[in-house]
Amino acid sequence: MEDKVKDIGLLRRRKRRRQKILKFTAFLVLIIIGVGLYENRDRWIPKLEGIGTKYYSISQSKKTKSSGSFPLIVSDGVNYSVGNIERNLAILSDAYLYIYSNDGDLIDTRQHAYNNAILETVGKKAIIYEHGGNRFRVESRYKTVYEKDIADNILFARISKDGVVAVVSSSDTYVCMLTVYDASGKEIYKVQSIERIFDLCFTSDSKGCITVTIDADKGRMVSKVHNLSFSSETAKWVSEKLETFTIKSFYTSEGGAFVLGDTKCAYYDINGQKISEYTYKDKLIGYDFDDGKVAMIFYNDQKRKNTLVTIKGPNAEAEEIVIGEQLKCVDVEGDNVYIMTKVDIKAYNFNGKQLKSKGVSDTYNKFYKIGDYFFLLGYDRIDRLDSRD
């Protein structure tokens, strides 16, 4: 009987030991699963966030029309931006990158898990970066070319027509840092800056760039233009101060630069010398630049005056055209300037002559031109208009 009691006690101890081992094993498995989910959160979180929106945030119209699958329907509250990847319409929403053909056929849909995602497109490539975050990715029409995480927060990023990427990020020891990657994602250039870089554009061969820094001088905002080569840490040239807050910079085919500020704009030659400048008379509300030519739209609130200003090049006089309707956006393509009003899209040449116009609905806020088509952008839809009609 005593042996039987001992056997029962032994069995109970073994059972408790097995239960402890099973609980400990289950605890280890949960830890392993938890670590795995955390390490791969960028893969599964977008799938949860995208439930119910994958097919509906940007979708094709159910109606068959002569304008292909347009209009595209935008779900209420979805913020989006557009670009051009190899002459296809790229649309970035809060969770997805959509690529549509000019006829509205969906080519591809790609998820992203970026907060404050920004889209920049040039030629055959695009970059999506997380403003204030540390991730960016390069896209082509066919695939995600590569994706990177960096140590510091991204202030802004640019991509060249050759796929070279420049990232301006925060820095612990300097004001900011510029890092450049080649088309395969390999780091090829890095420089720490003691001045805040507010904009950047690439040279035509993608072997250098123009940067614009902004500082305060006697209570006024001033900009300086820098010409950098990726083979040297020393700038080729640095311009004199321009008394304006730079909004955007462009590289010119002559090897110089064009700087567009909030109060004036200026052209610079190949040596960084200022060629000409134009001081604004009214409030700047839109602009576009192409191959040395610039078009800007202005509004005077007191006079309720809308003005289109065109400059054909560094040595050209500014043409000022007063427009009767409210102006929304402007686009430069070759020798033509397109402006959107509340009622139409007008085409002008750089001498200020109106060429033609096409009526549009007031529901659209701006347009994006690819080839022969205007893509009209509204709150809840994206439509297409043939510029040849």
C-alpha angles and dihedrals in degrees: 000000000000090000089052092053090050091051091051091050091049092050091050092051091049090049092051090047091051090049091051091048091049092049092048091047091050089049091052091048091052090050091050092048091047092051090047093051091048094049091050097038092122089064102048104029093066089053091056092043091048097054107125094008104066094091101022111047090077115009141164122259114257091220120091109228139167086253092067116241093339139160098057111210119232117202115238114274097013112137113212142171130196139217144163122260111181090331092309125118112255116196122190117199130176092279110011146049111218123193116199131181119237087263092057097256113148109241100176144345121207128184125225131183098206125136113219091007116195126198125210121176132189124169111310098351140065135190126212115193137176108242106221090007132087106244135092137164137196119225135194128186090267107037151345101282096199142326130215140192116206131194099241135052116271115240093181141326136209135195128206128220087258094055097256111148128209119193123190110199141169120272135206095216104028136037092259143333132233117210123180127199129193123233092278094051097257115144109245105164139024132173133170115224128209088197127063111256108216101175143008138190130181128243115246093262094045089234094113143006146220115239128188122208125193129209140161119256119183091335094312129106113242132183132211126197120219127193110208132188118206089223094061136045090211119083118244088223142344121210129227117265117284114206100232141081105255117232100175141357131206135192114232127219089241089064096258133101142250118213122196115199136178094259105022144001132220144191122223128197129228091278096049096257116142111247101181143340138200122210116210121241096194140020115299111233103165145003146176135190131200130170096338095318123110134192123189133182123211139188129204108202096195095048094031087226125156117201136186114205121191129186116188097199148325095298099035127108118244116255114214119199121182112218122204097214132061111274121226109172144346136215132190120207119168109306094343132089120201122197130184120218129178090273110026152000112253127199121212135175122227092264089066097254117142111231105183144323139217125204119242136178120260089233090082118083101192144346137231119209123215117172110309095347136087111208106208114214121208139161096265105014146035116213136182131233125187110230092202096065 
